Amino acid sequence: MPLEFYILVIPFCVIPVFLVSLDYLNKSGEIQRRNYNVIDFDKYVQRKVEGDIVDSEIARLLDINKIVA
Protein backbone atom coordinates (compact mmCIF):
# COMPACT_ATOMS: atom_id res chain seq x y z
CA MET A 1 0.00 0.00 0.00
CA PRO A 2 2.64 2.68 0.81
CA LEU A 3 4.51 2.08 -2.47
CA GLU A 4 1.40 2.63 -4.57
CA PHE A 5 0.58 5.71 -2.52
CA TYR A 6 4.00 7.24 -3.17
CA ILE A 7 3.83 6.39 -6.85
CA LEU A 8 0.49 8.18 -7.15
CA VAL A 9 1.07 11.13 -4.81
CA ILE A 10 4.63 12.22 -5.63
CA PRO A 11 4.01 13.05 -9.33
CA PHE A 12 0.95 15.13 -8.41
CA CYS A 13 3.01 17.09 -5.89
CA VAL A 14 6.20 17.50 -7.89
CA ILE A 15 4.79 18.30 -11.34
CA PRO A 16 2.76 21.41 -10.30
CA VAL A 17 5.74 22.82 -8.39
CA PHE A 18 7.95 22.23 -11.43
CA LEU A 19 5.46 23.90 -13.78
CA VAL A 20 5.06 26.94 -11.50
CA SER A 21 8.85 27.26 -11.28
CA LEU A 22 9.18 27.15 -15.08
CA ASP A 23 6.48 29.81 -15.45
CA TYR A 24 8.23 32.07 -12.94
CA LEU A 25 11.57 31.69 -14.73
CA ASN A 26 9.93 32.42 -18.07
CA LYS A 27 8.22 35.60 -16.80
CA SER A 28 11.34 36.90 -15.05
CA GLY A 29 13.38 36.30 -18.20
CA GLU A 30 10.79 38.13 -20.29
CA ILE A 31 10.92 41.14 -17.94
CA GLN A 32 14.71 41.23 -18.17
CA ARG A 33 14.57 41.09 -21.98
CA ARG A 34 12.17 44.05 -21.99
CA ASN A 35 14.44 46.07 -19.72
CA TYR A 36 17.43 45.54 -22.02
CA ASN A 37 15.53 47.22 -24.88
CA VAL A 38 14.69 50.40 -22.94
CA ILE A 39 16.90 53.39 -23.79
CA ASP A 40 17.02 56.42 -21.53
CA PHE A 41 17.28 59.28 -24.01
CA ASP A 42 18.74 61.78 -21.54
CA LYS A 43 21.56 59.43 -20.54
CA TYR A 44 22.19 58.60 -24.19
CA VAL A 45 22.53 62.25 -25.13
CA GLN A 46 24.72 63.00 -22.10
CA ARG A 47 27.07 60.18 -23.11
CA LYS A 48 27.09 61.53 -26.65
CA VAL A 49 28.16 64.97 -25.36
CA GLU A 50 31.44 63.36 -24.39
CA GLY A 51 31.75 61.88 -27.89
CA ASP A 52 33.04 63.45 -31.10
CA ILE A 53 32.32 66.96 -32.41
CA VAL A 54 29.16 66.01 -34.30
CA ASP A 55 27.66 64.34 -31.23
CA SER A 56 28.43 67.31 -29.00
CA GLU A 57 26.83 69.70 -31.51
CA ILE A 58 23.67 67.58 -31.68
CA ALA A 59 23.47 67.53 -27.87
CA ARG A 60 23.98 71.30 -27.75
CA LEU A 61 21.22 71.85 -30.32
CA LEU A 62 18.84 69.57 -28.43
CA ASP A 63 19.53 71.46 -25.19
CA ILE A 64 19.06 68.41 -22.96
CA ASN A 65 18.13 70.57 -19.95
CA LYS A 66 14.82 71.49 -21.62
CA ILE A 67 13.73 67.93 -22.44
CA VAL A 68 10.71 67.01 -20.32
CA ALA A 69 9.94 63.33 -19.75
Secondary structure, DSSP 8 states (H G I E B T S, - for coil): -HHHHHHHHHHHHHHHHHHHHHHHHHHHHHHHHHHHT---HHHHHHHHHTS-HHHHHHHHHHTGGG---
